[in-house]
């Protein structure tokens, strides 16, 4: 999906920059703890569960399930004209990520638990944002 307008400023930092580079390449990655095998999101220098620092980066599968959702009826940023839908997704790797749902919405009101797949909205200058689509639609 191509978006027009300015890319919203991402949170920057040493670890976030690495995550954003992966997103711009269309392959989001996160650090994973070698000791307890959990993904660390947002990226951190140590595991929030066991405090270990051995955290090699791995690409995400992009799969997840909706755990919550809402529809915004007001435009807060020009890149996101209202109405638009935001979902909280429990990624297959464990963390919960919040982003937009693109494409068709569920035909009924039973959103919770639906499978989704990560996709990337393309902005100007090659920047991308991770979003989600219903897995049945990809």
C-alpha positions as CSV (number, residue, x, y, z in Angstrom):
1,X,0.0,0.0,0.0
2,X,1.4,3.4,-0.9
3,X,0.7,6.3,1.4
4,X,1.1,9.9,0.4
5,X,2.5,12.6,2.7
6,X,5.3,12.7,5.2
7,X,6.4,9.7,7.0
8,X,5.5,10.0,10.8
9,X,8.7,10.3,12.8
10,X,9.6,6.9,14.4
11,X,11.1,6.7,17.8
12,X,14.9,6.7,17.3
13,X,17.7,5.2,19.2
14,X,20.5,2.6,18.7
15,X,18.2,-0.4,19.0
16,X,15.1,1.2,17.4
17,X,17.2,2.2,14.4
18,X,18.1,-1.4,13.7
19,X,14.4,-2.4,13.9
20,X,13.4,0.5,11.6
21,X,16.1,-0.5,9.0
22,X,14.5,-4.0,8.9
23,X,11.1,-2.5,8.5
24,X,12.3,-0.3,5.6
25,X,13.7,-3.5,4.0
26,X,10.2,-5.2,4.4
27,X,11.5,-7.7,7.0
28,X,10.9,-6.6,10.6
29,X,13.3,-8.2,13.1
30,X,13.6,-8.1,16.9
31,X,16.1,-9.2,19.5
32,X,15.4,-12.7,21.0
33,X,16.6,-13.8,24.4
34,X,18.8,-16.9,24.1
35,X,18.2,-17.9,27.7
36,X,14.4,-17.8,27.8
37,X,13.6,-17.8,24.1
38,X,11.4,-14.7,24.1
39,X,11.2,-11.8,21.7
40,X,12.0,-8.4,23.2
41,X,9.7,-5.6,22.0
42,X,10.3,-2.8,22.1
43,X,14.0,-3.6,21.5
44,X,16.1,-3.4,24.6
45,X,19.7,-4.2,25.6
46,X,18.5,-6.8,28.1
47,X,15.6,-9.3,28.3
48,X,12.8,-7.8,30.5
49,X,12.0,-11.4,31.7
50,X,15.4,-12.8,32.8
51,X,17.7,-9.7,32.4
52,X,20.2,-11.6,30.2
53,X,22.0,-9.6,27.5
54,X,22.5,-12.3,24.9
55,X,19.9,-11.0,22.4
56,X,20.6,-12.0,18.8
57,X,18.2,-10.5,16.2
58,X,15.8,-12.6,14.2
59,X,13.2,-11.8,11.5
60,X,9.6,-12.1,12.6
61,X,7.2,-14.5,10.9
62,X,4.7,-11.7,10.5
63,X,1.9,-13.8,11.8
64,X,-0.3,-13.0,14.8
65,X,-3.8,-12.8,16.2
66,X,-6.0,-9.8,17.0
67,X,-6.4,-9.3,20.7
68,X,-8.1,-5.8,20.6
69,X,-9.2,-3.2,18.0
70,X,-10.7,0.2,17.7
71,X,-11.8,2.5,14.9
72,X,-10.7,6.2,14.9
73,X,-13.4,8.6,13.6
74,X,-11.1,11.7,13.9
75,X,-8.1,12.5,11.8
76,X,-5.0,13.1,14.1
77,X,-2.4,12.9,11.3
78,X,-2.9,13.8,7.7
79,X,-1.4,10.4,6.6
80,X,-4.3,8.7,8.4
81,X,-7.6,10.2,7.3
82,X,-10.6,9.1,9.4
83,X,-12.1,6.6,9.7
84,X,-9.3,4.0,10.1
85,X,-8.9,0.9,12.2
86,X,-6.2,0.0,14.6
87,X,-5.5,-3.4,16.0
88,X,-3.5,-4.8,18.8
89,X,-1.9,-8.0,17.6
90,X,-0.3,-10.8,19.6
91,X,2.6,-11.8,17.3
92,X,3.4,-15.5,16.9
93,X,6.7,-14.7,18.6
94,X,5.0,-13.3,21.7
95,X,5.0,-9.5,21.9
96,X,1.9,-7.4,21.3
97,X,2.1,-4.8,18.6
98,X,-0.3,-2.0,17.8
99,X,-0.8,-0.9,14.2
100,X,-3.3,-0.3,11.4
101,X,-5.5,-2.9,9.8
102,X,-5.4,-2.5,6.0
103,X,-7.7,-4.1,3.5
104,X,-11.1,-5.7,4.2
105,X,-12.4,-5.9,7.8
106,X,-14.1,-8.9,9.3
107,X,-17.6,-9.4,7.9
108,X,-19.0,-9.8,11.4
109,X,-18.2,-8.3,14.8
110,X,-16.0,-11.2,15.9
111,X,-12.5,-9.7,15.5
112,X,-10.8,-11.1,18.6
113,X,-8.6,-14.1,17.8
114,X,-8.6,-13.6,14.0
115,X,-5.3,-14.4,12.3
116,X,-3.5,-11.6,10.7
117,X,-0.3,-11.2,8.6
118,X,2.1,-8.3,8.8
119,X,2.4,-6.1,5.7
120,X,4.1,-2.8,5.0
121,X,2.6,0.6,4.1
122,X,5.0,2.4,1.7
123,X,5.7,6.1,2.3
124,X,7.8,8.6,0.5
125,X,11.6,8.3,0.5
126,X,11.4,4.5,0.9
127,X,10.1,4.6,4.4
128,X,7.7,1.8,5.5
129,X,5.4,1.2,8.5
130,X,4.4,-2.3,9.6
131,X,0.6,-2.9,9.4
132,X,-1.6,-5.9,9.3
133,X,-4.1,-7.6,7.0
134,X,-6.5,-10.4,7.7
135,X,-4.6,-13.7,7.0
136,X,-7.4,-15.0,4.9
137,X,-7.0,-11.9,2.6
138,X,-3.3,-12.3,1.9
